[in-house]
């Protein structure tokens, strides 16, 4: 049985992501694990509160998680559990993924403030830190099934077999139609693109409905946004490129930008290159 890890802090956008994840889990008979990182307020730390206070907060949070997992089981008839942690968010999330053999991580995305656009938030930072497929769900987007996927693919970035495995696993699970969409400053030879993507090596394409579309443009983000409006996909799929420190000074991740500005769920597939 596959396992979804859904992050929550009980905010409205996190609750929406939980309901999205639960609906997805119900449809596919997945197991759902709620991940919650408890944080003690700065005021409490400055006041040097007693160990009893920390214990009481842990028990309180644990009871909230137990109640939420029970609610999801009752509402969706899915196997559910929770992971309560303290410390570094990404370290503990990786521990949760490892301990529960997580296959997919889901996080909610709230409306962006100016400060968040400058500094980023946990969801966008997770794109380059989590080594599992990550689905970022904008606030107020309900789960309506996954039947059409727009895969924005840069043919000049290396593809790994682990990433391709994740992509095909996702497509096959949902029997989804996929459009492979490429934006470039000059149109490539189509035959070369097929060789680069290597879709026909080791995979049976007969059961997958797919199409290709290539557009010549220097405005990649705008072209993707326009294609989303034109084709109305259920999710956008991208593979984040890992820039070096020097490269990051001059380039912003397109996957991160689309997650920040996107109006539909974004599935980030990691390359998993150490």
Legacy VTK file of the C-alpha trace (Angstrom):
# vtk DataFile Version 3.0
C-alpha trace
ASCII
DATASET POLYDATA
POINTS 274 float
0.000 0.000 0.000
1.334 3.435 -0.951
1.585 6.137 1.687
0.879 9.864 1.508
2.514 12.217 4.004
0.462 15.403 4.372
1.855 18.333 6.358
-0.475 20.260 8.625
-0.373 23.117 11.095
-4.196 23.274 11.282
-4.305 26.482 9.235
-6.996 26.835 6.576
-4.610 26.115 3.690
-3.185 23.097 5.508
-6.681 21.795 6.254
-7.541 22.129 2.568
-4.410 20.115 1.704
-5.425 17.444 4.241
-8.879 17.117 2.671
-7.287 17.005 -0.797
-4.874 14.281 0.344
-7.645 12.297 2.049
-9.806 12.358 -1.095
-6.845 11.218 -3.177
-6.056 8.470 -0.660
-9.680 7.301 -0.613
-9.835 7.054 -4.414
-6.634 5.013 -4.630
-6.754 3.122 -1.317
-3.633 4.828 -0.014
-2.565 5.205 3.596
-2.436 8.748 4.977
0.004 10.042 7.600
-0.454 13.500 9.131
2.827 15.302 9.807
2.845 18.020 12.452
5.873 19.890 13.802
5.076 21.335 17.205
6.723 24.637 18.036
6.986 26.353 21.387
6.444 30.104 21.286
9.379 32.477 21.752
7.590 33.986 24.749
7.429 30.586 26.448
11.105 29.951 25.776
12.085 33.380 27.091
10.031 32.759 30.215
11.924 29.485 30.757
8.730 27.540 31.357
8.906 24.231 33.184
9.240 20.777 31.674
5.628 20.160 32.699
4.509 22.887 30.307
6.304 21.242 27.373
4.828 17.882 28.337
1.323 19.344 28.509
1.721 20.955 25.078
2.931 17.665 23.608
-0.031 15.771 25.050
-2.405 18.455 23.778
-0.951 18.275 20.256
-0.918 14.496 20.332
-4.617 14.434 21.218
-5.348 16.824 18.329
-3.533 14.514 15.923
-5.286 11.414 17.235
-8.657 13.126 16.859
-7.838 14.309 13.320
-6.656 10.871 12.203
-9.847 9.332 13.638
-11.960 11.959 11.856
-10.323 11.165 8.517
-10.854 7.439 9.023
-14.517 8.029 9.822
-15.085 10.451 6.929
-13.057 8.756 4.196
-12.646 5.141 5.403
-8.885 5.296 4.891
-6.038 3.974 6.997
-4.604 7.026 8.739
-2.039 7.892 11.364
0.128 10.760 12.522
3.715 11.821 13.138
4.292 14.428 15.846
7.756 15.955 15.969
9.852 18.823 17.332
12.995 20.338 15.895
14.051 21.037 12.312
11.100 20.891 9.913
12.921 19.289 6.979
14.950 16.858 9.076
11.819 15.650 10.865
9.840 15.443 7.627
12.579 13.275 6.111
12.446 11.090 9.252
8.680 10.772 8.853
9.037 9.814 5.183
11.635 7.187 6.075
9.795 5.752 9.095
6.469 5.438 7.231
7.908 4.633 3.773
6.220 7.701 2.299
5.682 7.757 -1.457
4.212 11.247 -1.872
4.316 14.427 0.231
1.452 16.941 0.074
1.626 20.495 1.385
-0.779 23.439 1.277
0.106 26.810 -0.213
-1.414 30.014 1.129
-1.831 33.313 -0.627
1.512 35.071 -1.055
2.453 38.214 0.806
5.192 40.511 -0.504
7.578 39.232 2.183
6.954 35.599 1.239
7.608 36.355 -2.420
11.016 37.740 -1.437
12.012 35.125 1.129
9.978 32.085 0.126
8.157 29.759 2.502
8.358 26.161 3.651
6.392 24.767 0.700
8.622 26.366 -1.950
11.823 25.523 -0.053
10.649 21.920 0.207
10.849 21.625 -3.589
14.655 21.541 -3.418
14.972 19.675 -0.122
12.532 16.756 -0.179
13.680 13.724 -2.170
10.179 12.443 -2.816
7.461 13.641 -5.199
5.931 16.757 -3.649
2.422 17.970 -4.451
1.774 21.606 -3.499
-1.933 22.457 -3.307
-3.047 26.107 -3.458
-5.556 27.194 -0.822
-9.220 26.528 -1.613
-8.490 24.041 -4.450
-10.575 20.891 -3.803
-9.684 17.434 -5.084
-11.639 16.773 -8.285
-9.640 13.815 -9.569
-6.476 13.760 -11.674
-7.303 13.050 -15.287
-5.137 15.545 -17.138
-1.519 16.466 -16.414
0.540 19.241 -17.969
4.217 18.252 -17.792
6.409 21.321 -18.339
9.689 19.706 -19.357
13.010 21.312 -20.185
14.705 19.070 -22.735
18.115 20.590 -21.924
18.067 19.354 -18.327
19.149 15.803 -17.537
16.439 13.255 -16.766
17.151 10.406 -14.337
15.493 7.000 -14.366
14.279 7.517 -10.792
12.461 10.682 -11.874
11.014 8.917 -14.922
9.847 6.048 -12.714
8.015 8.491 -10.445
6.391 10.181 -13.438
5.163 6.968 -15.016
3.990 5.588 -11.689
1.884 8.696 -11.143
0.433 8.682 -14.663
-0.403 4.978 -14.596
-1.988 5.143 -11.152
-4.488 7.793 -12.221
-4.867 6.700 -15.857
-4.235 10.341 -16.653
-3.750 12.009 -20.004
-0.449 13.889 -20.142
0.719 16.755 -22.330
4.499 17.159 -22.490
5.022 20.871 -22.945
8.324 22.460 -23.900
9.141 26.169 -24.163
12.399 27.226 -25.761
13.922 30.277 -27.412
14.165 28.224 -30.611
12.231 25.182 -31.755
14.129 21.907 -31.555
14.018 19.047 -34.014
11.108 16.852 -32.912
13.010 13.602 -33.496
15.824 14.811 -31.259
13.327 15.749 -28.565
11.882 12.218 -28.625
15.376 10.796 -28.216
16.175 13.169 -25.363
13.007 12.367 -23.454
13.487 8.657 -24.193
9.852 7.883 -23.497
9.915 4.631 -25.441
12.827 3.046 -23.559
11.653 0.496 -21.012
8.042 1.704 -20.800
4.844 0.480 -22.396
3.163 3.543 -23.902
0.076 1.728 -25.184
-1.959 2.428 -22.045
-0.939 6.091 -21.742
-2.604 8.895 -23.657
0.044 11.543 -24.290
0.788 14.442 -26.583
3.650 16.850 -27.234
3.572 20.588 -27.690
6.543 22.820 -28.331
6.479 26.630 -28.263
9.156 29.115 -29.245
9.367 31.842 -26.608
11.787 33.437 -24.168
9.026 33.933 -21.564
8.816 30.426 -20.120
6.648 31.170 -17.083
4.151 33.179 -19.118
3.940 30.415 -21.736
3.251 27.777 -19.075
0.581 29.942 -17.464
-1.101 30.476 -20.826
-1.030 26.742 -21.556
-2.669 26.056 -18.184
-5.478 28.465 -19.064
-5.829 26.912 -22.513
-5.830 23.218 -21.536
-7.236 23.349 -17.976
-5.147 20.494 -16.499
-5.756 19.061 -13.024
-2.106 19.401 -12.033
1.116 20.884 -13.363
4.150 18.584 -13.213
7.725 19.901 -13.206
11.236 18.658 -12.419
13.227 21.215 -10.383
16.751 21.862 -11.543
19.392 22.104 -8.831
21.407 25.256 -9.392
24.853 25.671 -7.898
25.344 28.572 -5.485
26.860 30.719 -8.234
24.083 29.842 -10.703
21.428 30.617 -8.089
22.668 34.214 -7.954
21.567 34.691 -11.569
18.739 32.158 -12.001
15.505 31.583 -10.120
13.993 28.102 -10.127
11.048 27.997 -12.539
9.456 25.246 -10.443
9.617 27.424 -7.340
8.150 30.379 -9.233
5.288 28.301 -10.575
4.570 26.908 -7.099
4.440 30.442 -5.720
2.223 31.842 -8.459
0.301 28.779 -9.618
-3.483 28.459 -9.416
-3.525 24.665 -9.731
-1.683 21.950 -7.753
1.958 21.523 -8.725
3.693 18.144 -8.601
7.454 18.467 -8.217
9.430 15.332 -9.181
12.966 15.278 -7.723
15.937 14.163 -9.784
17.375 12.401 -6.703
20.990 13.075 -7.631
23.273 13.143 -4.588
LINES 1 275
274 0 1 2 3 4 5 6 7 8 9 10 11 12 13 14 15 16 17 18 19 20 21 22 23 24 25 26 27 28 29 30 31 32 33 34 35 36 37 38 39 40 41 42 43 44 45 46 47 48 49 50 51 52 53 54 55 56 57 58 59 60 61 62 63 64 65 66 67 68 69 70 71 72 73 74 75 76 77 78 79 80 81 82 83 84 85 86 87 88 89 90 91 92 93 94 95 96 97 98 99 100 101 102 103 104 105 106 107 108 109 110 111 112 113 114 115 116 117 118 119 120 121 122 123 124 125 126 127 128 129 130 131 132 133 134 135 136 137 138 139 140 141 142 143 144 145 146 147 148 149 150 151 152 153 154 155 156 157 158 159 160 161 162 163 164 165 166 167 168 169 170 171 172 173 174 175 176 177 178 179 180 181 182 183 184 185 186 187 188 189 190 191 192 193 194 195 196 197 198 199 200 201 202 203 204 205 206 207 208 209 210 211 212 213 214 215 216 217 218 219 220 221 222 223 224 225 226 227 228 229 230 231 232 233 234 235 236 237 238 239 240 241 242 243 244 245 246 247 248 249 250 251 252 253 254 255 256 257 258 259 260 261 262 263 264 265 266 267 268 269 270 271 272 273
